Amino acid sequence: MKLYKLGLLALTLSLVATVIILDKKRNAECDFDCADDSDENVQEESSNNIVVEEATI
């Protein structure tokens, strides 16, 4: 029974480590993509945005 619990603990820890590693990889890819945008692209995209404001009475 003790080996069973140790096995479950090892499995849980390895799954947690895998999730942390994959999360860090995903964040690194997002940082790279966000840093890749030049000012021209950002200005072009922001000019296409539609801003809707509520009327104040």
MDAnalysis code that builds the backbone (N, CA, C; Angstrom):
import MDAnalysis as mda
import numpy as np

u = mda.Universe.empty(171, n_residues=57, atom_resindex=np.repeat(np.arange(57), 3), trajectory=True)
u.add_TopologyAttr("name", ["N", "CA", "C"] * 57)
u.add_TopologyAttr("resid", np.arange(1, 58))
u.add_TopologyAttr("resname", ["MET", "LYS", "LEU", "TYR", "LYS", "LEU", "GLY", "LEU", "LEU", "ALA", "LEU", "THR", "LEU", "SER", "LEU", "VAL", "ALA", "THR", "VAL", "ILE", "ILE", "LEU", "ASP", "LYS", "LYS", "ARG", "ASN", "ALA", "GLU", "CYS", "ASP", "PHE", "ASP", "CYS", "ALA", "ASP", "ASP", "SER", "ASP", "GLU", "ASN", "VAL", "GLN", "GLU", "GLU", "SER", "SER", "ASN", "ASN", "ILE", "VAL", "VAL", "GLU", "GLU", "ALA", "THR", "ILE"])
u.atoms.positions = np.array([
    [0.826, -1.191, 0.000],
    [0.000, 0.000, 0.000],
    [0.868, 1.252, 0.000],
    [2.012, 1.184, 0.705],
    [2.898, 2.328, 0.777],
    [3.505, 2.624, -0.595],
    [3.854, 1.579, -1.341],
    [4.404, 1.769, -2.685],
    [3.359, 2.361, -3.619],
    [2.118, 1.974, -3.431],
    [1.013, 2.507, -4.239],
    [0.890, 4.016, -4.027],
    [0.949, 4.466, -2.769],
    [0.845, 5.884, -2.459],
    [2.065, 6.644, -2.991],
    [3.241, 6.028, -2.877],
    [4.442, 6.661, -3.411],
    [4.355, 6.793, -4.928],
    [3.809, 5.808, -5.582],
    [3.637, 5.856, -7.026],
    [2.666, 6.947, -7.434],
    [1.556, 7.077, -6.708],
    [0.601, 8.142, -6.996],
    [1.210, 9.519, -6.766],
    [2.008, 9.651, -5.721],
    [2.675, 10.910, -5.441],
    [3.665, 11.264, -6.552],
    [4.426, 10.284, -7.003],
    [5.387, 10.514, -8.081],
    [4.665, 10.889, -9.374],
    [3.570, 10.232, -9.658],
    [2.789, 10.549, -10.855],
    [2.224, 11.963, -10.779],
    [1.706, 12.328, -9.629],
    [1.148, 13.669, -9.444],
    [2.227, 14.733, -9.621],
    [3.387, 14.516, -9.022],
    [4.463, 15.487, -9.131],
    [4.956, 15.615, -10.566],
    [5.018, 14.510, -11.283],
    [5.477, 14.586, -12.670],
    [4.452, 15.304, -13.543],
    [3.171, 15.102, -13.290],
    [2.143, 15.813, -14.047],
    [2.177, 17.313, -13.759],
    [2.378, 17.677, -12.504],
    [2.470, 19.090, -12.141],
    [3.685, 19.720, -12.809],
    [4.810, 19.025, -12.809],
    [6.014, 19.537, -13.459],
    [5.790, 19.713, -14.954],
    [5.094, 18.770, -15.581],
    [4.806, 18.870, -17.014],
    [3.938, 20.072, -17.315],
    [2.929, 20.308, -16.502],
    [2.047, 21.462, -16.708],
    [2.823, 22.761, -16.547],
    [3.693, 22.836, -15.568],
    [4.482, 24.052, -15.345],
    [5.412, 24.311, -16.532],
    [6.060, 23.265, -17.031],
    [6.973, 23.410, -18.169],
    [6.212, 23.859, -19.409],
    [5.057, 23.244, -19.675],
    [4.277, 23.621, -20.850],
    [3.753, 25.048, -20.729],
    [3.381, 25.461, -19.522],
    [2.901, 26.817, -19.309],
    [4.010, 27.830, -19.565],
    [5.225, 27.524, -19.115],
    [6.351, 28.426, -19.349],
    [6.670, 28.515, -20.833],
    [6.574, 27.395, -21.551],
    [6.823, 27.421, -22.989],
    [5.779, 28.266, -23.697],
    [4.532, 28.140, -23.296],
    [3.454, 28.898, -23.918],
    [3.635, 30.388, -23.654],
    [4.019, 30.760, -22.438],
    [4.249, 32.162, -22.111],
    [5.429, 32.715, -22.892],
    [6.459, 31.913, -23.086],
    [7.623, 32.352, -23.854],
    [7.225, 32.601, -25.302],
    [6.381, 31.755, -25.862],
    [5.931, 31.944, -27.238],
    [5.086, 33.200, -27.349],
    [4.254, 33.472, -26.383],
    [3.415, 34.670, -26.406],
    [4.281, 35.914, -26.305],
    [5.286, 35.910, -25.437],
    [6.174, 37.051, -25.307],
    [6.899, 37.313, -26.615],
    [7.296, 36.253, -27.293],
    [7.989, 36.401, -28.571],
    [7.055, 36.998, -29.613],
    [5.829, 36.497, -29.672],
    [4.870, 37.006, -30.645],
    [4.512, 38.457, -30.359],
    [4.348, 38.807, -29.100],
    [3.987, 40.172, -28.748],
    [5.141, 41.128, -29.046],
    [6.382, 40.690, -28.841],
    [7.542, 41.537, -29.095],
    [7.797, 41.671, -30.588],
    [7.258, 40.776, -31.391],
    [7.493, 40.770, -32.829],
    [6.715, 41.870, -33.538],
    [5.666, 42.405, -32.927],
    [4.848, 43.428, -33.564],
    [5.638, 44.728, -33.671],
    [5.661, 45.305, -34.857],
    [6.316, 46.601, -35.028],
    [5.291, 47.702, -34.798],
    [5.761, 48.940, -34.675],
    [4.862, 50.061, -34.413],
    [3.887, 50.274, -35.563],
    [4.333, 50.051, -36.792],
    [3.454, 50.233, -37.940],
    [2.274, 49.271, -37.894],
    [2.545, 48.018, -37.534],
    [1.467, 47.033, -37.456],
    [0.485, 47.386, -36.357],
    [0.986, 47.855, -35.243],
    [0.118, 48.194, -34.120],
    [-0.753, 49.384, -34.488],
    [-0.173, 50.402, -35.144],
    [-0.955, 51.567, -35.529],
    [-2.007, 51.194, -36.558],
    [-1.643, 50.321, -37.489],
    [-2.598, 49.904, -38.522],
    [-3.761, 49.153, -37.907],
    [-3.474, 48.260, -36.955],
    [-4.537, 47.500, -36.309],
    [-5.401, 48.411, -35.453],
    [-4.795, 49.378, -34.762],
    [-5.579, 50.240, -33.884],
    [-6.455, 51.197, -34.684],
    [-6.080, 51.504, -35.920],
    [-6.910, 52.384, -36.719],
    [-8.172, 51.669, -37.200],
    [-8.166, 50.346, -37.188],
    [-9.330, 49.573, -37.607],
    [-10.300, 49.305, -36.462],
    [-9.927, 49.665, -35.244],
    [-10.784, 49.416, -34.091],
    [-11.957, 50.387, -34.086],
    [-13.098, 49.910, -33.663],
    [-14.292, 50.736, -33.554],
    [-14.547, 50.978, -32.071],
    [-14.605, 52.238, -31.700],
    [-14.833, 52.590, -30.321],
    [-16.264, 53.080, -30.187],
    [-17.004, 52.463, -29.273],
    [-18.392, 52.847, -29.037],
    [-18.470, 53.423, -27.635],
    [-18.917, 54.667, -27.551],
    [-19.044, 55.326, -26.252],
    [-20.516, 55.525, -25.934],
    [-20.839, 55.366, -24.677],
    [-22.208, 55.602, -24.257],
    [-22.461, 57.091, -24.118],
    [-23.630, 57.521, -24.489],
    [-23.986, 58.933, -24.349],
    [-24.277, 59.229, -22.879],
    [-23.718, 60.303, -22.396],
    [-23.996, 60.697, -21.020],
    [-25.067, 61.777, -21.019],
    [-25.991, 61.649, -20.109],
    [-27.113, 62.605, -20.066],
    [-26.943, 63.509, -18.880],
])
